[in-house]
């Protein structure tokens, strides 16, 4: 029997659709969002108001079709206000990026936030991104492990779910899209899942990458990309990564095009990866940035209500077919004991 506090349980349900699947949209990009908009509109015409409005319109139009949205308050404050009232809200809790002058890509929380404050702002969950190399020096791993232990303990006290997004990397390979990195990525993802689904972290949902670089899977390569994995090897990695998880996990789109993300989700579902949803980001709305730059607010709204909605609905159809309820990893709802924080032993 899995014990879950009432606040966490009710918020997990709020973040999920009627089938217990987390069908969520991510638009909490900050530094990369600013760069995308600057590139699209041109340096001279760019203003931060364009970023604010873009996030607002994406939230306003697309949260009608998803179970939850991930937003940052820094650039997404208008989006938070504009979301559909039935849509759950996940808020970013980490500072964007990392200090490149300090070894280890160390994580840092927003200095003016706490989980209590996010809760007061209407958050149903907090999300924290952590760059993670399971093969890094132990002194760096200790810092990240302790950081996430503190985060999990804070979330227990506040009674709010915490989503952790570990992005794997290798300190010696600079290009994480290369065939060289593709060869070592599966083990890094699997080892990361094994680490962070341990009870001591109190992480409610892992937001993970698929365990392979999908553009190197046999049958899915394009242009001159080499084959790094046969389909059988890729399938085995998906299954192993899924079986390593002892808590709910969802996939992020990691900036891949919409068609690739759909292929990844189908492949995962067909080969036994028991994921319980997605936080789909740029795969859903990225093309809308240039539409907004070229055609303004009305042009973007039209695009979101047609192509953007279609992107969401195609993902929702895949989730309906393959994704499992978040509580299935615990054996189902009848295997969950919901308790009130004030009666904890």
C-alpha positions, 0 to 999 in steps of 0.5 A: 500500500502506497501512502500519499498525502491528501494535498499531493494526491488531489493535486496529482489528480488535478494535473491529470486527465480523466484517465489519470494521464498527465497530458501537459504542455510546457512553456517555461523556457526563459533564456532559450525563449528570449533567443527564439523570439529575438531571432524570429523578430530581429534584434532591432524589433525585439521587446520582452513584451513579445515574449510575455504576450506569446506565452500568454496566447499559448496558454490562453488557447492551448490549455483548453486541450491539455490537463496541465501547463508548466510555466515560469513566473518570470516570463510567463506571468501573463500565461498563468493568468490566461490559462483555462481554469480547469487546467492544472498549473506546474510552476518552475522553481529553479533559476534558468541555466547554470554558472558555466564558471563553476564545475558541475552545472550546479542547480539553484532555486529562485532566490525569491521563491519557496514552495509555500509561495508557489502554492499561494500563487495557485501552483498545483506542483513545482518543477525543478530541472537538474543537469545530471551526469551519474558518472561525475565526481562524487563531490559534485553528485553529493551536492546535487543529491543533497539539493534534491533531498532538501527539495523533496523534504520541503515539498512534503512539508508544504504538501505539494507534488514536485516534478524533477527534470534531470537532463543528462550530460557528459562532462567530456562530450560537449555535443549532446546531439552527437553519435558519440553521446548517443552511445552512452546516453541510454546508460546515463538515463537509466542510472539517473532514473534508478537514482531519483526514484529512490524514496529518500528524494520524495520526488513525485514525478520524474520528467525524463528524456527518452533514453536514446537519441531517436534520430539515430534509431534504425528506420528513423534516421534522416539525411546522413545521420548514422544508425547508432541503435537497431530498433531492437536495441532501442526497444530494450533501452526504453523497456529497461528505463521504464522498469527502472522507475519506481515512481511515475515518469513522464517524457519531455519533448527535448526540443525535437520536432513534433513528428519525432516526438510522436514517433518517440511516444509511439515507440515507447508505448509499443515496447513496454515503457510504462510512462504516465504522460508528457510535458510537451514543449517546443514540439507543440508550439515552436513553429508559432514563434515565427508565425507570431513574428510575421503575423502578430497576435491575430496570426498566432491565435489563428495558428494556435487554434489550428496547427497548435491544437492539431499538434496537441490533439495528435499527442493526446491520441497517442497518450490515450493509446499508450500512456498509463495512469500515474497511479498504476505504478503503485498498483492502482487507486485501490493501492493508495492510502491517502492521509492528512498531513496533520495526522502523520505519525 
